[in-house]
Amino acid sequence: MMTEAKTGTDNGLEKDPDQEQEVVDGNEAETEEDAIAKDWYVIHTYAGYEKRVMTNLERRVDSMDMKDKIFRIMVPTEKEITSRSGQKRTVEKKVFPGYVLVEMVMDDDSWYVVRNTPGVTGFVGPGSKPVPLSEKEITHILRQVGVVEGKPRIDFDVNQVVRVVSGPFKNFEGKVEEINREKGTVKVSVSMFGRETPVELEFHQVIKF
């Protein structure tokens, strides 16, 4: 545990300037390390070996102590409902057959661990240079497989006048009283029969006036 050097003259000694410089340098180094960006990369695999590659890579990350550089490993799948002999079945379908996603800090060591995992045929990218997915691309994929939920865009604020564009209150105008981001709803006060009535609507049902 690092103990902080005392300041002042409680023991009659002044702080060692070299010691102060060492602590500052250590903090700077820690900040630089925290600033290292991790990205999502796509790797090619032999068809049908996606989950086996994921398992092999997870084992290599553990055995080669690479948990600080290689994080999540994913074979994106989605559920599909099929019918066979009159029976409804739910099956998992690979979204990108022949590919595995890896969240990692790319350097020579992490590249070597991933590239030399049995079943991996290479990274996606021009030549031998891996290219990370953009934030928009990975967000879309994670939403598609249910890892993260999409956050609805809100173009209005409390006390703002909005117009209802769908539902039984279509074409009504009213003032926003409350926004519930968790439920994805907005409470709008509309004028009905000569009196203000609060109605609860979904975000997509209103637009700012």
Secondary structure by P-SEA (a helix, b strand, c coil): cbbbbbccccccccccaaaaaaaaaaaaaaaaaaabbbbbbbbbccccaaaaaaaaaaaaaaaacccccccccccbbbbbbbbcccbbbbbbbbccccbbbbbccccaaaaaaaaaccccccccccccbbbbbcaaaaaaaaaaaccbbbbbbbcccccbbbbbcccccccbbbbbccccccccbbbbbbbcccbbbbbbbcccccccc
